[in-house]
């Protein structure tokens, strides 16, 4: 067996560059517009508010100074938000991308300030670019609207429930993209690796640097394998960490040419950390992290844990009937070309439930909410998958019996989608809640 060690291209978070590019465009565009528009106004009357030179200079100076000061306040607010999110989980900052989106706001504010300063430099006693000054006021109004919209979203970002909803939104999008319902002719979950020819020999393609597998481009690998009439086994999974020299792909039969090796490795993207977009299990991991932290004695926030369990239940319900586990992709002719490892149902259930059951064994809300989750999933899952819930239900039963009082033990056995305060599903007796004497 021969091992080829090409470089694996670096992964760049796809959502970062558009925000950075837009921020630079806003800042640079403000400078260019501030230089170009007053020159046009010298030869064309374009209208605008009437200003004398002194008033125009005072207005533009005030706008520039005010926006620069405001930018400092916004930077402070963003820093506080990042710190608050990091306190809940350091990984959430990169996943939510709040700071990256804030770059657009900084670009708008910087563009407004630079525009005002450039226009200010072109005002003279004989020439007042009225439209240019008017646009500076318009830009202030637009920037103010963007700031207010950003501030309105701060409440969602700095609360546990808001973080849970933000992660769940990204996770659901990732599920539909990465683990969507497959074309059964081209993708057979659980199929064993099959080789399209009787030729022997294999080539392992290894990484030359360390990193986390962020994305595996299945269609590209299938297309290359079909052209070469080979089968490719992906030896790493999305979310896994690889060291230099670790095999990432196995080509059978081999070896492929150097150019084909480079094409194959370009389909495997390494980066500094996991990404929710192509790794739904990581999104599930983050929801569990939020729940576990909320259940810790230092935080003691079971309501946030219940909110995280709500989203975890939703994710498991979406996965309950989907094909999971190791997947084989076929080409258009129906030949197996690529085998990729993905987590199976048992692994995802363990990821979603094990730590919450462990750390929430002394919390009444967690007991009741988890029992409601077990009941809901038990009705929605096929029998073979519903059986995976039984061990965790048993652990919860033993934990309920260990609670310090029989009343608490009895309350812990009642399923409640709200944790505490919801209707008792086992109590169908009508009650008269009218206070005595009414």
Long-range contacts (C-beta under 8 A, 24 or more apart in sequence): 1-201, 1-202, 1-203, 1-204, 2-203, 2-204, 2-254, 2-255, 3-203, 3-204, 3-205, 3-206, 3-247, 4-203, 4-204, 4-205, 4-206, 4-255, 4-258, 4-261, 5-205, 5-206, 5-207, 5-208, 5-245, 6-205, 6-208, 6-258, 6-261, 6-262, 6-265, 7-207, 7-208, 7-209, 7-265, 8-207, 8-208, 8-209, 8-211, 8-248, 8-265, 8-268, 8-269, 8-270, 9-265, 9-266, 9-269, 9-270, 10-211, 10-269, 10-270, 10-271, 11-211, 11-214, 11-215, 11-269, 11-270, 11-271, 11-275, 12-271, 13-94, 13-97, 13-100, 13-271, 13-275, 14-277, 15-97, 15-100, 16-97, 16-100, 19-97, 19-100, 19-101, 19-103, 19-104, 20-100, 20-103, 22-103, 22-104, 22-107, 23-103, 23-104, 23-106, 23-107, 23-110, 24-107, 25-107, 26-104, 26-107, 26-108, 26-110, 26-111, 27-107, 27-110, 27-111, 27-114, 28-111, 29-111, 30-110, 30-111, 30-112, 30-113, 30-114, 30-115, 30-118, 30-139, 31-111, 31-114, 31-115, 31-118, 33-115, 33-135, 34-114, 34-115, 34-116, 34-117, 34-118, 34-119, 34-122, 34-132, 35-118, 35-122, 37-119, 37-129, 37-131, 37-132, 37-135, 38-119, 38-122, 38-123, 38-127, 38-129, 38-132, 39-122, 41-127, 41-129, 41-130, 41-131, 41-132, 42-127, 42-129, 46-130, 46-131, 47-130, 47-131, 48-129, 48-130, 48-131, 48-132, 48-133, 48-134, 48-135, 49-130, 49-133, 49-134, 49-137, 50-130, 51-128, 51-130, 51-133, 52-128, 53-123, 53-124, 53-125, 53-128, 56-123, 56-128, 56-133, 57-120, 57-123, 59-133, 59-136, 59-137, 60-116, 60-117, 60-119, 60-120, 60-123, 60-133, 60-136, 61-116, 61-120, 63-112, 63-113, 63-116, 63-136, 63-137, 63-140, 64-113, 64-116, 64-117, 64-120, 66-140, 67-109, 67-112, 67-113, 67-116, 67-140, 67-143, 68-113, 70-109, 70-147, 71-106, 71-109, 71-110, 71-113, 74-102, 74-105, 74-106, 74-109, 74-147, 74-150, 75-106, 77-151, 77-154, 78-102, 81-154, 81-157, 81-158, 84-157, 84-158, 85-157, 85-158, 85-163, 88-160, 88-163, 88-290, 88-293, 89-286, 89-289, 89-290, 89-293, 91-273, 91-286, 91-289, 92-163, 92-167, 92-286, 92-290, 94-273, 95-167, 95-170, 95-275, 95-276, 95-283, 95-286, 96-157, 96-163, 96-166, 96-167, 96-170, 98-157, 102-150, 104-146, 105-146, 105-147, 105-150, 108-139, 108-142, 108-143, 108-146, 109-143, 111-139, 112-136, 112-139, 112-140, 112-143, 115-139, 160-290, 160-294, 160-301, 160-303, 160-304, 160-307, 160-308, 161-304, 161-307, 163-290, 164-287, 164-290, 164-304, 164-307, 164-308, 164-310, 164-311, 165-307, 165-311, 167-276, 167-283, 167-286, 167-287, 167-290, 167-311, 168-283, 168-287, 168-311, 168-314, 168-315, 170-276, 170-277, 170-283, 171-276, 171-280, 171-283, 171-284, 171-286, 171-287, 171-311, 171-315, 172-314, 172-315, 172-318, 173-277, 174-276, 174-277, 174-278, 174-279, 174-280, 174-283, 175-280, 175-315, 175-318, 175-319, 177-277, 177-278, 178-238, 178-277, 178-278, 178-279, 178-280, 179-280, 179-319, 179-322, 179-324, 179-342, 181-322, 181-323, 182-323, 182-327, 185-330, 185-334, 186-329, 186-330, 186-331, 186-332, 187-323, 187-327, 187-328, 187-329, 187-330, 188-327, 188-328, 188-330, 188-336, 189-323, 189-324, 189-325, 189-326, 189-327, 189-328, 190-323, 190-325, 190-326, 190-327, 191-326, 191-327, 191-328, 191-336, 191-339, 192-328, 192-339, 193-231, 193-233, 193-328, 193-336, 193-339, 194-231, 194-328, 194-336, 195-230, 195-231, 195-252, 195-253, 195-336, 196-229, 196-230, 196-231, 196-335, 196-336, 196-337, 197-229, 197-230, 197-253, 199-253, 200-253, 201-252, 201-253, 201-254, 201-255, 202-250, 202-251, 202-252, 202-253, 202-254, 203-250, 203-251, 203-252, 203-254, 203-255, 203-256, 204-235, 204-247, 204-249, 204-250, 204-251, 205-247, 205-248, 205-249, 205-250, 205-251, 205-261, 205-264, 205-265, 206-244, 206-245, 206-246, 206-247, 206-248, 207-242, 207-243, 207-244, 207-245, 207-246, 207-248, 207-270, 208-244, 208-245, 209-244, 209-270, 210-241, 210-242, 210-243, 210-244, 211-241, 211-242, 211-270, 211-271, 211-272, 212-239, 212-240, 212-241, 212-242, 212-270, 212-271, 212-272, 212-273, 212-274, 213-237, 213-238, 213-239, 213-240, 213-241, 213-242, 213-248, 213-268, 213-269, 213-270, 214-238, 214-269, 214-270, 214-271, 214-274, 214-275, 214-278, 214-279, 215-268, 215-269, 215-275, 215-277, 215-278, 216-267, 216-268, 216-269, 216-278, 216-340, 217-266, 217-267, 217-268, 217-269, 218-267, 218-329, 218-338, 218-340, 219-329, 220-263, 220-266, 220-267, 221-249, 221-264, 221-267, 221-329, 221-337, 221-338, 222-329, 222-330, 222-331, 222-337, 222-338, 223-331, 224-260, 224-263, 224-264, 224-267, 225-251, 225-331, 225-337, 225-338, 226-331, 226-332, 226-333, 226-335, 226-337, 228-256, 228-260, 230-254, 230-256, 230-337, 231-336, 231-337, 231-338, 231-339, 232-264, 232-337, 232-338, 232-339, 233-338, 233-339, 234-268, 234-338, 234-339, 234-340, 234-341, 236-268, 236-341, 237-340, 237-341, 237-342, 237-343, 238-278, 238-279, 238-281, 238-342, 239-274, 239-279, 239-281, 239-282, 242-270, 280-315, 281-343, 281-348, 281-351, 283-315, 284-312, 284-315, 284-348, 284-351, 284-352, 285-351, 287-311, 287-312, 287-315, 287-352, 288-312, 288-351, 288-352, 288-355, 288-356, 291-355, 291-356, 291-360, 292-355, 292-356, 292-359, 295-356, 295-359, 295-360, 295-363, 295-366, 296-359, 302-360, 302-363, 302-364, 302-365, 302-366, 302-419, 303-365, 303-419, 305-356, 305-360, 305-363, 305-365, 305-366, 305-369, 306-365, 306-366, 306-369, 306-418, 306-419, 309-356, 309-366, 309-369, 309-370, 309-373, 310-369, 310-417, 312-352, 312-353, 312-356, 312-373, 313-373, 313-376, 313-377, 315-352, 316-348, 316-349, 316-352, 316-373, 316-377, 317-376, 317-377, 317-380, 319-345, 319-348, 320-377, 320-380, 320-381, 320-382, 320-385, 321-380, 321-381, 321-382, 324-348, 345-385, 345-388, 346-388, 349-388, 349-389, 349-392, 353-389, 353-392, 354-392, 357-392, 357-395, 357-396, 357-399, 358-395, 361-395, 361-396, 361-399, 361-402, 362-399, 362-403, 364-403, 364-408, 364-411, 364-412, 364-419, 364-420, 365-419, 365-420, 366-419, 367-396, 367-399, 367-400, 367-412, 367-413, 368-411, 368-412, 368-414, 368-415, 368-416, 368-419, 368-420, 368-422, 369-416, 369-417, 369-418, 369-419, 370-396, 371-396, 371-413, 371-414, 371-415, 371-416, 372-415, 372-416, 372-417, 374-415, 375-415
